Amino acid sequence: MPLPAEVRLHSTPDAVREVLETIDTEQEAVLAVYAMGYDFLCYDVK
């Protein structure tokens, strides 16, 4: 049985950006924005 993946906590926006380096995907962009304290919706608002 393989060992579980390592889990790390990045508690500041700068720490998250350091881990992500260049933001290349939508998922990384959402994570970076969330780390800065913004709320976001995952559906269309009409």
mmCIF file of the N, C-alpha and C atoms, coordinates in Angstrom:
data_MODEL
# 
_entry.id   MODEL 
# 
loop_
_atom_site.group_PDB 
_atom_site.id 
_atom_site.type_symbol 
_atom_site.label_atom_id 
_atom_site.label_alt_id 
_atom_site.label_comp_id 
_atom_site.label_asym_id 
_atom_site.label_entity_id 
_atom_site.label_seq_id 
_atom_site.pdbx_PDB_ins_code 
_atom_site.Cartn_x 
_atom_site.Cartn_y 
_atom_site.Cartn_z 
_atom_site.occupancy 
_atom_site.B_iso_or_equiv 
_atom_site.pdbx_formal_charge 
_atom_site.auth_seq_id 
_atom_site.auth_comp_id 
_atom_site.auth_asym_id 
_atom_site.auth_atom_id 
_atom_site.pdbx_PDB_model_num 
ATOM 1   N N  . MET A 1 1  ? 0.855   -1.179 0.000   1.00 0.00 ? 1  MET A N  1 
ATOM 2   C CA . MET A 1 1  ? 0.000   0.000  0.000   1.00 0.00 ? 1  MET A CA 1 
ATOM 3   C C  . MET A 1 1  ? 0.899   1.240  0.000   1.00 0.00 ? 1  MET A C  1 
ATOM 4   N N  . PRO A 1 2  ? 0.694   2.178  -0.945  1.00 0.00 ? 2  PRO A N  1 
ATOM 5   C CA . PRO A 1 2  ? 1.536   3.379  -1.007  1.00 0.00 ? 2  PRO A CA 1 
ATOM 6   C C  . PRO A 1 2  ? 1.235   4.326  0.148   1.00 0.00 ? 2  PRO A C  1 
ATOM 7   N N  . LEU A 1 3  ? 2.238   5.096  0.506   1.00 0.00 ? 3  LEU A N  1 
ATOM 8   C CA . LEU A 1 3  ? 2.064   6.108  1.550   1.00 0.00 ? 3  LEU A CA 1 
ATOM 9   C C  . LEU A 1 3  ? 1.211   7.253  1.025   1.00 0.00 ? 3  LEU A C  1 
ATOM 10  N N  . PRO A 1 4  ? 0.452   7.922  1.900   1.00 0.00 ? 4  PRO A N  1 
ATOM 11  C CA . PRO A 1 4  ? -0.354  9.066  1.453   1.00 0.00 ? 4  PRO A CA 1 
ATOM 12  C C  . PRO A 1 4  ? 0.549   10.210 1.000   1.00 0.00 ? 4  PRO A C  1 
ATOM 13  N N  . ALA A 1 5  ? 0.017   11.037 0.119   1.00 0.00 ? 5  ALA A N  1 
ATOM 14  C CA . ALA A 1 5  ? 0.747   12.207 -0.359  1.00 0.00 ? 5  ALA A CA 1 
ATOM 15  C C  . ALA A 1 5  ? 0.990   13.177 0.791   1.00 0.00 ? 5  ALA A C  1 
ATOM 16  N N  . GLU A 1 6  ? 2.042   13.928 0.692   1.00 0.00 ? 6  GLU A N  1 
ATOM 17  C CA . GLU A 1 6  ? 2.355   14.932 1.709   1.00 0.00 ? 6  GLU A CA 1 
ATOM 18  C C  . GLU A 1 6  ? 1.367   16.095 1.603   1.00 0.00 ? 6  GLU A C  1 
ATOM 19  N N  . VAL A 1 7  ? 0.907   16.578 2.736   1.00 0.00 ? 7  VAL A N  1 
ATOM 20  C CA . VAL A 1 7  ? -0.024  17.704 2.787   1.00 0.00 ? 7  VAL A CA 1 
ATOM 21  C C  . VAL A 1 7  ? 0.698   18.881 3.411   1.00 0.00 ? 7  VAL A C  1 
ATOM 22  N N  . ARG A 1 8  ? 0.597   20.035 2.763   1.00 0.00 ? 8  ARG A N  1 
ATOM 23  C CA . ARG A 1 8  ? 1.234   21.249 3.286   1.00 0.00 ? 8  ARG A CA 1 
ATOM 24  C C  . ARG A 1 8  ? 0.196   22.361 3.390   1.00 0.00 ? 8  ARG A C  1 
ATOM 25  N N  . LEU A 1 9  ? 0.410   23.249 4.329   1.00 0.00 ? 9  LEU A N  1 
ATOM 26  C CA . LEU A 1 9  ? -0.471  24.394 4.524   1.00 0.00 ? 9  LEU A CA 1 
ATOM 27  C C  . LEU A 1 9  ? 0.261   25.648 4.052   1.00 0.00 ? 9  LEU A C  1 
ATOM 28  N N  . HIS A 1 10 ? -0.386  26.397 3.180   1.00 0.00 ? 10 HIS A N  1 
ATOM 29  C CA . HIS A 1 10 ? 0.155   27.673 2.698   1.00 0.00 ? 10 HIS A CA 1 
ATOM 30  C C  . HIS A 1 10 ? -0.862  28.732 3.102   1.00 0.00 ? 10 HIS A C  1 
ATOM 31  N N  . SER A 1 11 ? -0.546  29.481 4.151   1.00 0.00 ? 11 SER A N  1 
ATOM 32  C CA . SER A 1 11 ? -1.550  30.325 4.789   1.00 0.00 ? 11 SER A CA 1 
ATOM 33  C C  . SER A 1 11 ? -1.552  31.782 4.344   1.00 0.00 ? 11 SER A C  1 
ATOM 34  N N  . THR A 1 12 ? -0.705  32.143 3.403   1.00 0.00 ? 12 THR A N  1 
ATOM 35  C CA . THR A 1 12 ? -0.710  33.526 2.923   1.00 0.00 ? 12 THR A CA 1 
ATOM 36  C C  . THR A 1 12 ? -0.772  33.528 1.396   1.00 0.00 ? 12 THR A C  1 
ATOM 37  N N  . PRO A 1 13 ? -1.282  34.600 0.809   1.00 0.00 ? 13 PRO A N  1 
ATOM 38  C CA . PRO A 1 13 ? -1.301  34.686 -0.653  1.00 0.00 ? 13 PRO A CA 1 
ATOM 39  C C  . PRO A 1 13 ? 0.100   34.558 -1.262  1.00 0.00 ? 13 PRO A C  1 
ATOM 40  N N  . ASP A 1 14 ? 1.084   35.155 -0.610  1.00 0.00 ? 14 ASP A N  1 
ATOM 41  C CA . ASP A 1 14 ? 2.454   35.056 -1.128  1.00 0.00 ? 14 ASP A CA 1 
ATOM 42  C C  . ASP A 1 14 ? 2.959   33.616 -1.122  1.00 0.00 ? 14 ASP A C  1 
ATOM 43  N N  . ALA A 1 15 ? 2.613   32.864 -0.091  1.00 0.00 ? 15 ALA A N  1 
ATOM 44  C CA . ALA A 1 15 ? 3.024   31.459 -0.029  1.00 0.00 ? 15 ALA A CA 1 
ATOM 45  C C  . ALA A 1 15 ? 2.370   30.644 -1.140  1.00 0.00 ? 15 ALA A C  1 
ATOM 46  N N  . VAL A 1 16 ? 1.107   30.927 -1.423  1.00 0.00 ? 16 VAL A N  1 
ATOM 47  C CA . VAL A 1 16 ? 0.412   30.217 -2.501  1.00 0.00 ? 16 VAL A CA 1 
ATOM 48  C C  . VAL A 1 16 ? 1.038   30.558 -3.847  1.00 0.00 ? 16 VAL A C  1 
ATOM 49  N N  . ARG A 1 17 ? 1.313   31.833 -4.081  1.00 0.00 ? 17 ARG A N  1 
ATOM 50  C CA . ARG A 1 17 ? 1.929   32.240 -5.349  1.00 0.00 ? 17 ARG A CA 1 
ATOM 51  C C  . ARG A 1 17 ? 3.318   31.630 -5.506  1.00 0.00 ? 17 ARG A C  1 
ATOM 52  N N  . GLU A 1 18 ? 4.050   31.506 -4.420  1.00 0.00 ? 18 GLU A N  1 
ATOM 53  C CA . GLU A 1 18 ? 5.374   30.895 -4.481  1.00 0.00 ? 18 GLU A CA 1 
ATOM 54  C C  . GLU A 1 18 ? 5.280   29.435 -4.925  1.00 0.00 ? 18 GLU A C  1 
ATOM 55  N N  . VAL A 1 19 ? 4.294   28.725 -4.421  1.00 0.00 ? 19 VAL A N  1 
ATOM 56  C CA . VAL A 1 19 ? 4.100   27.325 -4.801  1.00 0.00 ? 19 VAL A CA 1 
ATOM 57  C C  . VAL A 1 19 ? 3.642   27.222 -6.254  1.00 0.00 ? 19 VAL A C  1 
ATOM 58  N N  . LEU A 1 20 ? 2.723   28.095 -6.661  1.00 0.00 ? 20 LEU A N  1 
ATOM 59  C CA . LEU A 1 20 ? 2.182   28.034 -8.015  1.00 0.00 ? 20 LEU A CA 1 
ATOM 60  C C  . LEU A 1 20 ? 3.170   28.522 -9.068  1.00 0.00 ? 20 LEU A C  1 
ATOM 61  N N  . GLU A 1 21 ? 4.079   29.405 -8.674  1.00 0.00 ? 21 GLU A N  1 
ATOM 62  C CA . GLU A 1 21 ? 5.003   30.063 -9.602  1.00 0.00 ? 21 GLU A CA 1 
ATOM 63  C C  . GLU A 1 21 ? 4.197   30.781 -10.678 1.00 0.00 ? 21 GLU A C  1 
ATOM 64  N N  . THR A 1 22 ? 4.308   30.381 -11.932 1.00 0.00 ? 22 THR A N  1 
ATOM 65  C CA . THR A 1 22 ? 3.544   30.998 -12.999 1.00 0.00 ? 22 THR A CA 1 
ATOM 66  C C  . THR A 1 22 ? 2.141   30.386 -13.010 1.00 0.00 ? 22 THR A C  1 
ATOM 67  N N  . ILE A 1 23 ? 1.133   31.242 -13.071 1.00 0.00 ? 23 ILE A N  1 
ATOM 68  C CA . ILE A 1 23 ? -0.247  30.746 -13.100 1.00 0.00 ? 23 ILE A CA 1 
ATOM 69  C C  . ILE A 1 23 ? -0.591  30.414 -14.551 1.00 0.00 ? 23 ILE A C  1 
ATOM 70  N N  . ASP A 1 24 ? -0.735  29.110 -14.814 1.00 0.00 ? 24 ASP A N  1 
ATOM 71  C CA . ASP A 1 24 ? -0.929  28.638 -16.184 1.00 0.00 ? 24 ASP A CA 1 
ATOM 72  C C  . ASP A 1 24 ? -2.321  28.088 -16.467 1.00 0.00 ? 24 ASP A C  1 
ATOM 73  N N  . THR A 1 25 ? -3.123  27.864 -15.433 1.00 0.00 ? 25 THR A N  1 
ATOM 74  C CA . THR A 1 25 ? -4.432  27.258 -15.645 1.00 0.00 ? 25 THR A CA 1 
ATOM 75  C C  . THR A 1 25 ? -5.510  28.049 -14.909 1.00 0.00 ? 25 THR A C  1 
ATOM 76  N N  . GLU A 1 26 ? -6.755  27.812 -15.293 1.00 0.00 ? 26 GLU A N  1 
ATOM 77  C CA . GLU A 1 26 ? -7.873  28.461 -14.610 1.00 0.00 ? 26 GLU A CA 1 
ATOM 78  C C  . GLU A 1 26 ? -7.925  28.035 -13.143 1.00 0.00 ? 26 GLU A C  1 
ATOM 79  N N  . GLN A 1 27 ? -7.632  26.782 -12.874 1.00 0.00 ? 27 GLN A N  1 
ATOM 80  C CA . GLN A 1 27 ? -7.673  26.273 -11.496 1.00 0.00 ? 27 GLN A CA 1 
ATOM 81  C C  . GLN A 1 27 ? -6.643  26.994 -10.624 1.00 0.00 ? 27 GLN A C  1 
ATOM 82  N N  . GLU A 1 28 ? -5.459  27.228 -11.170 1.00 0.00 ? 28 GLU A N  1 
ATOM 83  C CA . GLU A 1 28 ? -4.432  27.943 -10.408 1.00 0.00 ? 28 GLU A CA 1 
ATOM 84  C C  . GLU A 1 28 ? -4.842  29.397 -10.184 1.00 0.00 ? 28 GLU A C  1 
ATOM 85  N N  . ALA A 1 29 ? -5.486  30.005 -11.163 1.00 0.00 ? 29 ALA A N  1 
ATOM 86  C CA . ALA A 1 29 ? -5.943  31.388 -11.017 1.00 0.00 ? 29 ALA A CA 1 
ATOM 87  C C  . ALA A 1 29 ? -6.999  31.491 -9.925  1.00 0.00 ? 29 ALA A C  1 
ATOM 88  N N  . VAL A 1 30 ? -7.939  30.552 -9.904  1.00 0.00 ? 30 VAL A N  1 
ATOM 89  C CA . VAL A 1 30 ? -8.978  30.549 -8.871  1.00 0.00 ? 30 VAL A CA 1 
ATOM 90  C C  . VAL A 1 30 ? -8.355  30.359 -7.498  1.00 0.00 ? 30 VAL A C  1 
ATOM 91  N N  . LEU A 1 31 ? -7.402  29.455 -7.377  1.00 0.00 ? 31 LEU A N  1 
ATOM 92  C CA . LEU A 1 31 ? -6.732  29.222 -6.097  1.00 0.00 ? 31 LEU A CA 1 
ATOM 93  C C  . LEU A 1 31 ? -6.000  30.483 -5.628  1.00 0.00 ? 31 LEU A C  1 
ATOM 94  N N  . ALA A 1 32 ? -5.316  31.158 -6.528  1.00 0.00 ? 32 ALA A N  1 
ATOM 95  C CA . ALA A 1 32 ? -4.592  32.383 -6.170  1.00 0.00 ? 32 ALA A CA 1 
ATOM 96  C C  . ALA A 1 32 ? -5.555  33.474 -5.718  1.00 0.00 ? 32 ALA A C  1 
ATOM 97  N N  . VAL A 1 33 ? -6.670  33.639 -6.418  1.00 0.00 ? 33 VAL A N  1 
ATOM 98  C CA . VAL A 1 33 ? -7.668  34.658 -6.051  1.00 0.00 ? 33 VAL A CA 1 
ATOM 99  C C  . VAL A 1 33 ? -8.293  34.328 -4.700  1.00 0.00 ? 33 VAL A C  1 
ATOM 100 N N  . TYR A 1 34 ? -8.621  33.046 -4.484  1.00 0.00 ? 34 TYR A N  1 
ATOM 101 C CA . TYR A 1 34 ? -9.189  32.631 -3.205  1.00 0.00 ? 34 TYR A CA 1 
ATOM 102 C C  . TYR A 1 34 ? -8.202  32.899 -2.063  1.00 0.00 ? 34 TYR A C  1 
ATOM 103 N N  . ALA A 1 35 ? -6.930  32.649 -2.295  1.00 0.00 ? 35 ALA A N  1 
ATOM 104 C CA . ALA A 1 35 ? -5.906  32.877 -1.265  1.00 0.00 ? 35 ALA A CA 1 
ATOM 105 C C  . ALA A 1 35 ? -5.813  34.356 -0.898  1.00 0.00 ? 35 ALA A C  1 
ATOM 106 N N  . MET A 1 36 ? -6.168  35.244 -1.838  1.00 0.00 ? 36 MET A N  1 
ATOM 107 C CA . MET A 1 36 ? -6.147  36.680 -1.565  1.00 0.00 ? 36 MET A CA 1 
ATOM 108 C C  . MET A 1 36 ? -7.379  37.141 -0.798  1.00 0.00 ? 36 MET A C  1 
ATOM 109 N N  . GLY A 1 37 ? -8.323  36.205 -0.550  1.00 0.00 ? 37 GLY A N  1 
ATOM 110 C CA . GLY A 1 37 ? -9.477  36.552 0.265   1.00 0.00 ? 37 GLY A CA 1 
ATOM 111 C C  . GLY A 1 37 ? -10.730 36.899 -0.502  1.00 0.00 ? 37 GLY A C  1 
ATOM 112 N N  . TYR A 1 38 ? -10.721 36.759 -1.818  1.00 0.00 ? 38 TYR A N  1 
ATOM 113 C CA . TYR A 1 38 ? -11.901 37.048 -2.617  1.00 0.00 ? 38 TYR A CA 1 
ATOM 114 C C  . TYR A 1 38 ? -12.852 35.853 -2.612  1.00 0.00 ? 38 TYR A C  1 
ATOM 115 N N  . ASP A 1 39 ? -14.139 36.143 -2.684  1.00 0.00 ? 39 ASP A N  1 
ATOM 116 C CA . ASP A 1 39 ? -15.147 35.108 -2.886  1.00 0.00 ? 39 ASP A CA 1 
ATOM 117 C C  . ASP A 1 39 ? -15.400 34.988 -4.375  1.00 0.00 ? 39 ASP A C  1 
ATOM 118 N N  . PHE A 1 40 ? -15.806 33.830 -4.802  1.00 0.00 ? 40 PHE A N  1 
ATOM 119 C CA . PHE A 1 40 ? -16.142 33.650 -6.199  1.00 0.00 ? 40 PHE A CA 1 
ATOM 120 C C  . PHE A 1 40 ? -17.265 32.646 -6.324  1.00 0.00 ? 40 PHE A C  1 
ATOM 121 N N  . LEU A 1 41 ? -17.981 32.707 -7.444  1.00 0.00 ? 41 LEU A N  1 
ATOM 122 C CA . LEU A 1 41 ? -19.091 31.813 -7.703  1.00 0.00 ? 41 LEU A CA 1 
ATOM 123 C C  . LEU A 1 41 ? -18.703 30.840 -8.817  1.00 0.00 ? 41 LEU A C  1 
ATOM 124 N N  . CYS A 1 42 ? -19.117 29.626 -8.700  1.00 0.00 ? 42 CYS A N  1 
ATOM 125 C CA . CYS A 1 42 ? -18.803 28.608 -9.710  1.00 0.00 ? 42 CYS A CA 1 
ATOM 126 C C  . CYS A 1 42 ? -19.986 28.365 -10.637 1.00 0.00 ? 42 CYS A C  1 
ATOM 127 N N  . TYR A 1 43 ? -20.836 29.361 -10.820 1.00 0.00 ? 43 TYR A N  1 
ATOM 128 C CA . TYR A 1 43 ? -21.981 29.242 -11.710 1.00 0.00 ? 43 TYR A CA 1 
ATOM 129 C C  . TYR A 1 43 ? -22.324 30.632 -12.234 1.00 0.00 ? 43 TYR A C  1 
ATOM 130 N N  . ASP A 1 44 ? -23.128 30.677 -13.270 1.00 0.00 ? 44 ASP A N  1 
ATOM 131 C CA . ASP A 1 44 ? -23.532 31.943 -13.858 1.00 0.00 ? 44 ASP A CA 1 
ATOM 132 C C  . ASP A 1 44 ? -24.591 32.611 -12.991 1.00 0.00 ? 44 ASP A C  1 
ATOM 133 N N  . VAL A 1 45 ? -24.422 33.900 -12.748 1.00 0.00 ? 45 VAL A N  1 
ATOM 134 C CA . VAL A 1 45 ? -25.394 34.672 -11.997 1.00 0.00 ? 45 VAL A CA 1 
ATOM 135 C C  . VAL A 1 45 ? -26.214 35.471 -13.000 1.00 0.00 ? 45 VAL A C  1 
ATOM 136 N N  . LYS A 1 46 ? -27.526 35.358 -12.892 1.00 0.00 ? 46 LYS A N  1 
ATOM 137 C CA . LYS A 1 46 ? -28.393 36.080 -13.835 1.00 0.00 ? 46 LYS A CA 1 
ATOM 138 C C  . LYS A 1 46 ? -29.278 37.047 -13.110 1.00 0.00 ? 46 LYS A C  1 
# 
